[in-house]
Amino acid sequence: MRKKIQNLMGELHGFLILWMTQSFSQLGSSMTSFALIIWSYQEKGSALTTALLSVCSYAPYVVMSILSGALSDRWNKKITMLACDSFAACSTVAILVLLQMNKLEIWHLYCLNALNGLMNTIQQPASDVVISLLTPSRHYQKASGMRSFSNSLVNILTPVFAAALLAWFGIQAVIAFDLFTFFIAFVSLLFFVKVPKIPHQEKREESVLQSAKSGLLYLKKNRGILDLILFLAAINLTASVYNAAFPAMVLSREGGGEAALGIVNTTMGIALLIGSAVASALPAPESRVRMVCNTLLLSMGTENFILAFGKTVPIWCIGVVLGWICIPIMNANLDVILRSKIPLSMQGRVYSARNTLQFFTIPVGYFLGGWLVDRVFEPFMASQSGDSFLTVLFGGGKGSGAALLFFILAVFGTLTCLIFRRDRHIWELERQKSEKN
């Protein structure tokens, strides 16, 4: 057993260094985002205002992703990641300076989030390819499970650490910790991670637009992967409306507040942590497609219904456990499907096309979620009498409109899963042989 572990550590040496240091940096970034969400909601008290922070992050990411993969395939992956991380750190420094001068405004955060989103557009496909290069194909599921594990741990620690630093030292301390984690990740990637070259990569003289087009053409010819991506796009629409509405509901509901939001987010992180451990330990399933479909159906068919009718922290915690515990298993199987089906030489371009198609619904969902809560569902529920049917089901006061929205999301998400489960092109992926690198 000891020798087996040593061999595994040797095979994943580069990946482990990158994974641990980037996860540490992700913790710092997540703590800053958490603190800024609380700051913005306290400043404006609007779900839409807070949701627009995510819209500004995702909009440039989605719009430019189609071109970024072509650039990523041409550029040095390691230098690309270092440059993008450095730009993000400069944005964090700018926020710290504005805070110190007492001049930070919401529109500053919108602009900086948009610029960071643009950098993520270029960094993400480079990072995806680097992980494929550092990880032997037989360890793809294990690596994906480990990444889900670290993401889950970040979700657990973020509200705890951020809330503690906010209470004791203020938001400046959170940002300072973020910059420290960036420094660790930057130095580790620069000096201790050797990124191998893509084997048998052909030199291409095609333009950036032609390269981007080739990624779309690959998806057009591989209908199963395309339909799977569109399935996730529909799920992301539901999830992003949820993400926009959830903080507003918990922060404004009776029995809610900052502490309640921290408890529920921590519970979500624990559920993801357990799911990640299971994803890393599970053997390869007979059908990865079935695993993706079933885990998403469980998530969509439980959490939003429970959040819609629940009015206390324990009930909300049960909802997020059922909604998130199987997501790492879904992600691990989806990751293996994509990495094993798409050739390494095409991954940058195809992943970028995937990012545009799969994630374009996220900024739309965040905007819709904030707008629907502020302008539609909260006013609608406020107009209901105290003994009306809807008030009995979803409660009264601020936050009841978000609860009604969660019920609609539950129905929409469940129907999405049932419809795509019947897509024959997705199931054909089970019968196709994996592409050779």
Backbone torsions as a table, in degrees:
resi	resn	phi	psi	omega
1	MET	NA	-43.4	-179.3
2	ARG	-62.7	-41.7	179.3
3	LYS	-66.2	-36.9	178.5
4	LYS	-63.5	-41.9	178.3
5	ILE	-65.7	-40.9	178.7
6	GLN	-62.7	-41.7	177.8
7	ASN	-63.2	-40.7	179.0
8	LEU	-64.0	-42.8	179.0
9	MET	-62.6	-37.6	178.9
10	GLY	-67.8	-40.9	-179.5
11	GLU	-68.9	-30.4	-177.0
12	LEU	-107.9	19.8	-173.8
13	HIS	-54.2	-54.3	-178.8
14	GLY	-63.6	-41.7	179.2
15	PHE	-62.7	-41.3	-177.0
16	LEU	-63.8	-42.0	178.0
17	ILE	-63.0	-47.3	179.8
18	LEU	-62.2	-44.5	-177.8
19	TRP	-61.6	-48.7	-176.3
20	MET	-67.3	-44.3	-176.3
21	THR	-73.7	-39.1	177.4
22	GLN	-67.5	-34.5	176.9
23	SER	-65.9	-39.0	177.0
24	PHE	-62.7	-43.2	177.3
25	SER	-65.2	-36.9	178.3
26	GLN	-63.1	-35.8	176.9
27	LEU	-60.1	-45.8	178.8
28	GLY	-62.1	-43.5	179.8
29	SER	-65.0	-40.9	-179.7
30	SER	-66.2	-37.7	177.8
31	MET	-63.9	-40.6	177.0
32	THR	-64.0	-44.1	179.3
33	SER	-61.8	-42.7	179.1
34	PHE	-60.7	-46.0	-179.1
35	ALA	-64.8	-38.1	-179.0
36	LEU	-72.5	-31.7	175.5
37	ILE	-63.8	-46.5	177.9
38	ILE	-62.1	-44.2	-179.8
39	TRP	-59.9	-45.1	-177.4
40	SER	-68.6	-38.4	180.0
41	TYR	-69.5	-35.9	177.4
42	GLN	-69.2	-31.9	179.9
43	GLU	-72.1	-42.4	-171.8
44	LYS	-114.2	-25.6	-179.8
45	GLY	65.1	28.7	-175.8
46	SER	-125.7	130.5	176.0
47	ALA	-65.6	-36.9	-179.4
48	LEU	-66.3	-42.7	179.2
49	THR	-59.7	-43.8	179.1
50	THR	-68.9	-41.8	-179.1
51	ALA	-63.1	-31.5	-179.4
52	LEU	-64.9	-20.9	173.1
53	LEU	-60.1	-43.8	178.6
54	SER	-74.1	-35.2	177.0
55	VAL	-58.7	-44.9	-179.1
56	CYS	-66.3	-29.5	177.5
57	SER	-73.5	-42.0	-173.0
58	TYR	-85.9	-29.7	-174.6
59	ALA	-58.4	-52.8	178.0
60	PRO	-65.7	-31.9	178.0
61	TYR	-59.5	-45.1	-178.5
62	VAL	-71.9	-44.1	-175.5
63	VAL	-65.1	-40.5	-173.4
64	MET	-95.7	-8.4	-176.8
65	SER	-58.6	-34.7	-175.9
66	ILE	-61.8	-27.6	178.8
67	LEU	-95.7	-25.4	-172.2
68	SER	-66.5	-32.0	179.4
69	GLY	-65.4	-38.3	177.3
70	ALA	-62.8	-40.9	177.4
71	LEU	-67.7	-40.7	-178.9
72	SER	-62.5	-39.2	179.6
73	ASP	-66.7	-24.0	-179.0
74	ARG	-89.2	-33.2	-172.0
75	TRP	-90.7	160.7	173.3
76	ASN	-66.0	122.9	-172.7
77	LYS	-64.1	-42.3	-177.0
78	LYS	-66.4	-45.6	179.2
79	ILE	-63.2	-38.2	178.3
80	THR	-60.4	-46.0	-179.9
81	MET	-64.5	-41.9	179.6
82	LEU	-63.8	-43.0	-178.9
83	ALA	-65.1	-43.2	-179.0
84	CYS	-67.4	-39.6	176.8
85	ASP	-63.1	-39.0	-179.9
86	SER	-64.7	-40.1	178.8
87	PHE	-64.0	-42.1	178.4
88	ALA	-61.4	-38.4	178.5
89	ALA	-65.4	-39.0	177.6
90	CYS	-62.6	-37.5	177.0
91	SER	-63.6	-40.5	178.3
92	THR	-64.5	-39.9	176.8
93	VAL	-61.2	-41.2	179.4
94	ALA	-60.5	-41.3	178.1
95	ILE	-63.5	-42.3	-180.0
96	LEU	-62.1	-42.9	179.8
97	VAL	-63.6	-43.9	179.5
98	LEU	-63.8	-37.2	177.2
99	LEU	-65.1	-43.8	-179.2
100	GLN	-63.0	-32.3	179.4
101	MET	-86.6	-1.5	-178.4
102	ASN	59.5	38.2	-178.5
103	LYS	-122.4	9.3	-178.1
104	LEU	-69.5	128.5	177.6
105	GLU	-123.1	161.0	179.9
106	ILE	-57.8	-40.2	-176.1
107	TRP	-67.2	-25.3	173.4
108	HIS	-62.4	-44.5	-179.5
109	LEU	-65.3	-38.6	177.5
110	TYR	-59.2	-47.0	-178.0
111	CYS	-65.2	-45.4	-178.9
112	LEU	-67.7	-37.9	176.2
113	ASN	-63.5	-37.9	178.3
114	ALA	-64.4	-42.7	179.0
115	LEU	-66.6	-40.7	176.7
116	ASN	-64.5	-37.3	176.6
117	GLY	-62.0	-37.3	177.7
118	LEU	-64.2	-41.9	178.0
119	MET	-66.4	-39.2	177.7
120	ASN	-62.5	-30.0	178.2
121	THR	-59.6	-40.0	-178.6
122	ILE	-82.8	-36.6	-175.6
123	GLN	-72.2	-39.1	-170.9
124	GLN	-59.8	-49.8	179.0
125	PRO	-64.0	-34.8	176.7
126	ALA	-62.9	-44.2	179.6
127	SER	-63.8	-41.1	179.0
128	ASP	-60.8	-43.0	-179.4
129	VAL	-68.7	-40.0	179.2
130	VAL	-59.6	-41.4	178.9
131	ILE	-63.7	-40.0	176.7
132	SER	-64.0	-38.3	-179.8
133	LEU	-70.3	-34.8	-177.3
134	LEU	-84.1	-13.7	-172.9
135	THR	-116.4	121.7	172.3
136	PRO	-59.3	143.8	-173.2
137	SER	-58.3	-29.7	-179.2
138	ARG	-69.9	-14.0	-179.6
139	HIS	-107.1	12.5	-177.9
140	TYR	-58.2	-46.6	-177.6
141	GLN	-66.2	-40.1	179.2
142	LYS	-63.9	-43.6	179.9
143	ALA	-63.9	-40.9	178.6
144	SER	-64.7	-40.2	177.2
145	GLY	-63.6	-38.1	177.9
146	MET	-66.4	-39.1	177.6
147	ARG	-65.5	-39.9	176.2
148	SER	-64.2	-37.3	178.5
149	PHE	-60.6	-46.7	-179.5
150	SER	-67.4	-38.5	176.1
151	ASN	-60.6	-39.9	179.5
152	SER	-66.6	-42.4	179.0
153	LEU	-62.6	-38.0	176.6
154	VAL	-62.5	-41.7	179.1
155	ASN	-62.8	-34.0	179.0
156	ILE	-72.9	-46.9	-172.6
157	LEU	-77.9	-28.7	-174.9
158	THR	-55.3	-56.3	-177.8
159	PRO	-65.5	-32.8	-179.1
160	VAL	-67.8	-53.7	-177.6
161	PHE	-67.8	-42.8	-178.2
162	ALA	-64.2	-43.8	179.9
163	ALA	-63.6	-39.4	179.8
164	ALA	-65.6	-46.6	179.6
165	LEU	-65.7	-38.1	177.9
166	LEU	-62.5	-42.7	-176.8
167	ALA	-70.4	-37.9	-173.5
168	TRP	-90.1	-40.7	-171.0
169	PHE	-125.4	-11.5	-179.7
170	GLY	93.3	173.8	-174.9
171	ILE	-66.1	-24.3	178.7
172	GLN	-61.9	-36.6	179.5
173	ALA	-67.4	-37.3	177.4
174	VAL	-61.3	-45.2	-178.6
175	ILE	-67.7	-37.8	178.1
176	ALA	-62.8	-40.9	176.7
177	PHE	-63.6	-39.8	177.2
178	ASP	-57.6	-45.1	-179.5
179	LEU	-66.7	-34.9	176.9
180	PHE	-64.4	-43.8	179.6
181	THR	-66.1	-35.2	175.4
182	PHE	-60.0	-44.8	-178.4
183	PHE	-59.6	-44.0	179.3
184	ILE	-61.2	-47.0	-178.5
185	ALA	-65.5	-40.3	-178.5
186	PHE	-63.5	-48.9	-178.9
187	VAL	-63.6	-40.6	-179.3
188	SER	-64.0	-45.4	179.4
189	LEU	-66.2	-39.6	-177.0
190	LEU	-66.7	-41.9	-170.2
191	PHE	-108.8	-23.5	-169.5
192	PHE	-118.2	-3.5	179.0
193	VAL	-115.7	116.4	177.8
194	LYS	-99.8	115.8	-177.8
195	VAL	-93.7	115.6	-179.8
196	PRO	-69.8	158.9	177.3
197	LYS	-76.5	155.9	177.1
198	ILE	-69.8	123.8	-178.2
199	PRO	-68.4	139.0	174.3
200	HIS	58.0	33.0	179.4
201	GLN	-78.4	127.0	179.7
202	GLU	-85.9	142.4	176.4
203	LYS	-76.1	132.5	-177.6
204	ARG	-116.6	138.7	177.6
205	GLU	-105.8	9.9	-179.9
206	GLU	-72.3	154.5	-180.0
207	SER	-73.5	170.8	178.4
208	VAL	-60.4	-41.9	179.2
209	LEU	-64.1	-39.7	178.3
210	GLN	-66.2	-38.8	177.7
211	SER	-64.0	-42.7	177.9
212	ALA	-62.9	-40.2	179.2
213	LYS	-63.6	-35.7	-179.3
214	SER	-65.1	-33.3	176.3
215	GLY	-65.4	-41.5	177.7
216	LEU	-67.2	-39.2	179.4
217	LEU	-64.5	-36.3	177.7
218	TYR	-61.2	-44.1	179.2
219	LEU	-66.5	-36.8	178.9
220	LYS	-63.3	-36.3	-179.9
221	LYS	-80.4	-19.4	-180.0
222	ASN	-114.2	79.4	-170.0
223	ARG	-63.5	-31.5	179.8
224	GLY	-63.1	-45.1	178.5
225	ILE	-65.9	-40.9	179.3
226	LEU	-60.6	-47.0	-178.8
227	ASP	-67.2	-33.5	176.3
228	LEU	-64.6	-40.4	177.7
229	ILE	-64.5	-42.3	178.5
230	LEU	-65.8	-34.3	174.5
231	PHE	-59.4	-48.1	179.7
232	LEU	-66.4	-31.2	177.2
233	ALA	-63.1	-42.0	178.3
234	ALA	-66.3	-39.5	177.1
235	ILE	-64.9	-40.1	179.8
236	ASN	-63.9	-32.1	176.6
237	LEU	-61.7	-48.4	178.0
238	THR	-61.6	-45.1	-176.2
239	ALA	-65.9	-36.9	-177.9
240	SER	-75.5	-33.6	171.6
241	VAL	-62.3	-42.3	176.1
242	TYR	-58.3	-48.1	-177.1
243	ASN	-63.1	-33.1	178.6
244	ALA	-73.1	-37.0	-174.6
245	ALA	-85.4	-28.5	-171.7
246	PHE	-63.1	-50.2	178.8
247	PRO	-59.3	-38.8	-179.6
248	ALA	-62.9	-39.1	-179.6
249	MET	-68.5	-48.2	-175.2
250	VAL	-69.2	-38.8	-178.7
251	LEU	-70.2	-26.5	-174.4
252	SER	-105.5	-16.6	-179.3
253	ARG	-67.8	150.6	171.4
254	GLU	-65.1	128.4	-174.9
255	GLY	90.3	-1.1	178.9
256	GLY	-98.7	-147.6	-179.4
257	GLY	118.2	-175.8	-177.3
258	GLU	-61.8	-42.5	-179.6
259	ALA	-63.5	-41.9	179.2
260	ALA	-63.8	-42.1	178.3
261	LEU	-62.0	-40.6	178.1
262	GLY	-64.6	-41.1	179.6
263	ILE	-63.8	-46.2	-177.8
264	VAL	-67.2	-41.5	177.7
265	ASN	-63.7	-38.3	177.4
266	THR	-65.7	-41.2	176.6
267	THR	-61.5	-41.3	176.1
268	MET	-59.2	-43.8	178.8
269	GLY	-62.5	-39.9	177.9
270	ILE	-63.3	-42.1	178.0
271	ALA	-61.3	-43.3	178.1
272	LEU	-65.6	-36.2	179.2
273	LEU	-63.3	-46.0	178.6
274	ILE	-63.2	-45.0	179.0
275	GLY	-62.2	-35.9	179.3
276	SER	-67.7	-41.2	177.5
277	ALA	-62.0	-41.3	177.7
278	VAL	-65.1	-42.2	-179.8
279	ALA	-62.2	-36.9	179.6
280	SER	-71.6	-32.4	-174.5
281	ALA	-90.0	-24.0	-176.2
282	LEU	-65.1	141.5	170.8
283	PRO	-72.3	167.4	179.2
284	ALA	-61.2	128.2	-179.6
285	PRO	-73.6	161.7	177.2
286	GLU	-64.5	-34.7	-179.1
287	SER	-135.5	108.2	177.8
288	ARG	-71.0	-33.7	178.6
289	VAL	-63.2	-44.6	178.8
290	ARG	-62.7	-37.2	179.1
291	MET	-63.9	-42.4	178.3
292	VAL	-61.8	-48.2	-177.2
293	CYS	-65.0	-43.7	-176.1
294	ASN	-70.0	-39.9	180.0
295	THR	-66.8	-38.6	177.8
296	LEU	-67.8	-37.0	178.2
297	LEU	-64.5	-40.6	177.1
298	LEU	-61.4	-44.1	-178.7
299	SER	-65.0	-51.0	-176.7
300	MET	-68.3	-29.9	-174.2
301	GLY	-88.9	1.3	-177.2
302	THR	-124.8	-59.2	-167.3
303	GLU	-57.6	-52.9	-174.6
304	ASN	-65.2	-33.4	174.9
305	PHE	-62.5	-44.0	-178.6
306	ILE	-67.3	-41.2	178.4
307	LEU	-65.8	-32.7	-179.2
308	ALA	-64.4	-40.4	-174.5
309	PHE	-100.8	-15.5	-178.9
310	GLY	-77.5	147.6	-178.2
311	LYS	-132.2	8.1	-179.3
312	THR	-132.5	160.7	-178.8
313	VAL	-59.9	-45.1	179.6
314	PRO	-58.7	-40.1	179.3
315	ILE	-67.0	-41.3	177.3
316	TRP	-61.2	-38.1	179.6
317	CYS	-65.3	-40.8	176.2
318	ILE	-60.7	-41.6	179.6
319	GLY	-61.0	-47.2	-177.4
320	VAL	-69.9	-30.0	175.9
321	VAL	-62.5	-50.3	180.0
322	LEU	-64.8	-32.8	-177.3
323	GLY	-77.5	-26.4	-170.2
324	TRP	-117.5	-13.2	-172.6
325	ILE	-65.7	-29.3	-178.7
326	CYS	-97.1	-3.5	-178.2
327	ILE	-62.9	-41.2	176.3
328	PRO	-60.4	-34.9	177.7
329	ILE	-66.2	-41.8	175.9
330	MET	-61.4	-48.0	-178.5
331	ASN	-61.7	-40.5	-179.3
332	ALA	-62.8	-44.0	-179.1
333	ASN	-71.8	-37.3	175.4
334	LEU	-63.4	-42.1	-179.7
335	ASP	-61.7	-43.3	179.1
336	VAL	-64.6	-41.7	178.9
337	ILE	-57.8	-48.8	-176.2
338	LEU	-69.7	-45.8	-177.2
339	ARG	-67.0	-32.5	-178.2
340	SER	-84.1	-23.5	-178.8
341	LYS	-90.9	-29.3	-173.7
342	ILE	-99.7	125.7	179.3
343	PRO	-61.2	147.4	-179.2
344	LEU	-56.9	-39.4	-177.2
345	SER	-66.8	-16.3	-178.9
346	MET	-107.2	-8.9	-168.6
347	GLN	-61.6	-40.0	-179.2
348	GLY	-58.9	-48.1	-178.4
349	ARG	-70.1	-42.0	-178.5
350	VAL	-70.1	-40.3	178.6
351	TYR	-63.8	-35.1	178.1
352	SER	-68.2	-42.4	175.1
353	ALA	-61.9	-38.9	176.3
354	ARG	-60.8	-43.6	-178.7
355	ASN	-59.9	-41.5	179.4
356	THR	-64.8	-47.1	-175.8
357	LEU	-73.7	-39.4	-174.5
358	GLN	-81.6	-30.0	-172.4
359	PHE	-108.1	-1.1	-179.8
360	PHE	-65.1	-22.6	-179.6
361	THR	-77.1	-14.0	-176.4
362	ILE	-69.7	-52.9	176.6
363	PRO	-61.9	-34.9	176.2
364	VAL	-61.2	-44.9	-179.2
365	GLY	-65.8	-41.6	178.3
366	TYR	-62.1	-44.7	179.5
367	PHE	-63.9	-46.5	179.3
368	LEU	-60.3	-42.8	-178.4
369	GLY	-60.7	-48.9	179.0
370	GLY	-64.2	-43.3	-178.6
371	TRP	-66.7	-43.9	-178.3
372	LEU	-64.7	-39.0	178.9
373	VAL	-66.1	-50.4	-174.2
374	ASP	-72.2	-40.5	-168.2
375	ARG	-105.0	-18.7	-174.5
376	VAL	-118.5	-65.6	-168.1
377	PHE	-76.0	-40.5	178.1
378	GLU	-65.3	-46.7	175.4
379	PRO	-61.0	-37.8	-179.9
380	PHE	-63.3	-47.2	-179.3
381	MET	-69.3	-30.5	177.5
382	ALA	-65.7	-25.1	-179.6
383	SER	-83.9	-7.9	-178.6
384	GLN	-80.9	146.3	177.7
385	SER	-73.6	161.8	-176.5
386	GLY	-63.7	-24.6	-178.6
387	ASP	-108.7	15.9	179.7
388	SER	-71.1	160.4	-178.2
389	PHE	-59.8	-44.0	-178.3
390	LEU	-67.8	-36.3	178.5
391	THR	-67.1	-37.8	176.6
392	VAL	-62.8	-40.6	-177.6
393	LEU	-74.2	-47.0	-169.1
394	PHE	-111.9	1.1	178.5
395	GLY	84.5	178.4	179.6
396	GLY	-122.9	173.9	179.8
397	GLY	81.5	-178.5	-178.4
398	LYS	-66.1	134.7	-177.2
399	GLY	107.2	-21.2	-180.0
400	SER	-70.0	-31.3	177.0
401	GLY	-65.1	-40.0	176.5
402	ALA	-64.0	-36.0	178.0
403	ALA	-62.9	-43.0	176.1
404	LEU	-61.4	-39.8	178.0
405	LEU	-62.3	-39.0	178.4
406	PHE	-61.7	-36.4	177.4
407	PHE	-62.4	-43.5	178.9
408	ILE	-64.9	-39.5	177.8
409	LEU	-63.1	-37.4	179.2
410	ALA	-61.2	-44.9	179.5
411	VAL	-65.6	-46.1	-178.3
412	PHE	-63.5	-43.7	-179.0
413	GLY	-66.0	-40.5	179.4
414	THR	-64.8	-44.9	178.6
415	LEU	-62.9	-37.4	177.6
416	THR	-59.0	-46.1	179.8
417	CYS	-63.6	-43.2	-178.3
418	LEU	-66.2	-36.6	179.7
419	ILE	-68.5	-48.2	-177.2
420	PHE	-72.7	-21.6	175.2
421	ARG	-61.4	-23.2	-177.6
422	ARG	-94.5	6.4	-179.4
423	ASP	-78.2	112.6	-175.9
424	ARG	-68.2	-28.6	-178.7
425	HIS	-65.5	-36.5	177.9
426	ILE	-65.4	-42.3	-178.9
427	TRP	-69.6	-22.6	177.1
428	GLU	-66.5	-19.3	176.4
429	LEU	-60.4	-27.7	179.6
430	GLU	-68.2	-24.6	-175.5
431	ARG	-99.7	-5.7	-178.9
432	GLN	-89.0	145.2	175.2
433	LYS	-79.7	146.9	-180.0
434	SER	-67.4	147.7	177.2
435	GLU	-70.9	148.5	176.0
436	LYS	-86.5	141.6	178.0
437	ASN	-73.0	NA	NA
